[in-house]
Amino acid sequence: MNKSKIIYKINKSVKISVTNHYKSLGKVIVIALSGGADSLTMLYSLYSIKKQFDLKLHIAHFNHNQRDQESLEDIKFVNKIANNLNIPITIGELDKSDINKLTINESILREFRYEFLNSVAKKIGAKSIALGHNFNDNIETVLMNIIRGTGLEGLSGMQPISNQKKKHNSIKIFRPLLSFSHEENINYCLKNDIKYREDSSNYSNYFTRNRIRLDLIPFLEKNF
């Protein structure tokens, strides 16, 4: 796919998604930015329509304190992006004392990250939080739900816009990239000359989601 096609395709899709959910999203949107290709594609596609919809974007980056120097480099990276785009940014981190007390797993890390994102949203008066989940993530989520046991809701996977649990149900979760693969988002960044970070923990079999991505999905693709 050439440069004009991939950029046009994703930007148009995100624009349609914002149009369809504008009332729920509000003008102030928290951008959960890890520094990876997916979250950067989301950021730049929303940035491309920022003026048209009078959006006020606010970057939020959460340091899980799991990757030492690599995590510190991520913080420098996202700060630079925020500065270049003139977008305000809030950095949060998992307290090291909590790390020592807890048995860290993906559910715990996710809970701390969402608490941080919601705290940022409430502080700046945002009605929504944008996450860079992609088509691949959705497949992994459905498979995780099947393995753990799920009803029809779990089989439907993630939705473009959804409510949170009761504690934060006033703040919407927005996922504008669910129809695009991780590879398409990488292509968007490459064609747009957008540098992105690689998270080394994505290649560790410690987390269930990674085992599904690295082992189960390739097995299913090969044998079915």
ChimeraX attribute file (.defattr): number of C-alpha atoms within 10 A of each C-alpha:
attribute: neighborCount
match mode: 1-to-1
recipient: residues
	/A:1	10
	/A:2	9
	/A:3	13
	/A:4	11
	/A:5	12
	/A:6	18
	/A:7	21
	/A:8	13
	/A:9	13
	/A:10	21
	/A:11	22
	/A:12	15
	/A:13	17
	/A:14	20
	/A:15	19
	/A:16	13
	/A:17	17
	/A:18	20
	/A:19	12
	/A:20	11
	/A:21	13
	/A:22	13
	/A:23	10
	/A:24	17
	/A:25	23
	/A:26	18
	/A:27	17
	/A:28	18
	/A:29	24
	/A:30	30
	/A:31	25
	/A:32	23
	/A:33	27
	/A:34	25
	/A:35	24
	/A:36	19
	/A:37	25
	/A:38	25
	/A:39	22
	/A:40	26
	/A:41	28
	/A:42	26
	/A:43	21
	/A:44	17
	/A:45	22
	/A:46	22
	/A:47	17
	/A:48	14
	/A:49	16
	/A:50	15
	/A:51	10
	/A:52	9
	/A:53	14
	/A:54	11
	/A:55	16
	/A:56	16
	/A:57	22
	/A:58	23
	/A:59	24
	/A:60	25
	/A:61	23
	/A:62	22
	/A:63	19
	/A:64	18
	/A:65	15
	/A:66	14
	/A:67	14
	/A:68	10
	/A:69	10
	/A:70	14
	/A:71	17
	/A:72	12
	/A:73	14
	/A:74	23
	/A:75	18
	/A:76	11
	/A:77	16
	/A:78	23
	/A:79	20
	/A:80	12
	/A:81	18
	/A:82	17
	/A:83	11
	/A:84	9
	/A:85	10
	/A:86	11
	/A:87	14
	/A:88	14
	/A:89	19
	/A:90	16
	/A:91	16
	/A:92	16
	/A:93	13
	/A:94	16
	/A:95	12
	/A:96	11
	/A:97	8
	/A:98	10
	/A:99	14
	/A:100	9
	/A:101	8
	/A:102	9
	/A:103	8
	/A:104	12
	/A:105	11
	/A:106	11
	/A:107	10
	/A:108	11
	/A:109	17
	/A:110	12
	/A:111	11
	/A:112	17
	/A:113	21
	/A:114	16
	/A:115	13
	/A:116	19
	/A:117	25
	/A:118	23
	/A:119	14
	/A:120	21
	/A:121	22
	/A:122	15
	/A:123	9
	/A:124	12
	/A:125	15
	/A:126	23
	/A:127	21
	/A:128	26
	/A:129	26
	/A:130	27
	/A:131	22
	/A:132	24
	/A:133	23
	/A:134	23
	/A:135	17
	/A:136	16
	/A:137	18
	/A:138	18
	/A:139	19
	/A:140	20
	/A:141	19
	/A:142	18
	/A:143	21
	/A:144	18
	/A:145	17
	/A:146	13
	/A:147	9
	/A:148	9
	/A:149	10
	/A:150	13
	/A:151	9
	/A:152	7
	/A:153	10
	/A:154	16
	/A:155	16
	/A:156	13
	/A:157	16
	/A:158	20
	/A:159	14
	/A:160	17
	/A:161	18
	/A:162	15
	/A:163	14
	/A:164	14
	/A:165	9
	/A:166	7
	/A:167	8
	/A:168	14
	/A:169	12
	/A:170	16
	/A:171	21
	/A:172	22
	/A:173	23
	/A:174	27
	/A:175	21
	/A:176	25
	/A:177	27
	/A:178	20
	/A:179	16
	/A:180	17
	/A:181	17
	/A:182	20
	/A:183	14
	/A:184	21
	/A:185	24
	/A:186	19
	/A:187	20
	/A:188	29
	/A:189	21
	/A:190	14
	/A:191	16
	/A:192	15
	/A:193	9
	/A:194	15
	/A:195	14
	/A:196	20
	/A:197	15
	/A:198	13
	/A:199	14
	/A:200	9
	/A:201	12
	/A:202	14
	/A:203	13
	/A:204	12
	/A:205	14
	/A:206	12
	/A:207	14
	/A:208	14
	/A:209	19
	/A:210	16
	/A:211	16
	/A:212	18
	/A:213	19
	/A:214	15
	/A:215	12
	/A:216	15
	/A:217	16
	/A:218	11
	/A:219	12
	/A:220	9
	/A:221	8
	/A:222	8
	/A:223	7
	/A:224	5
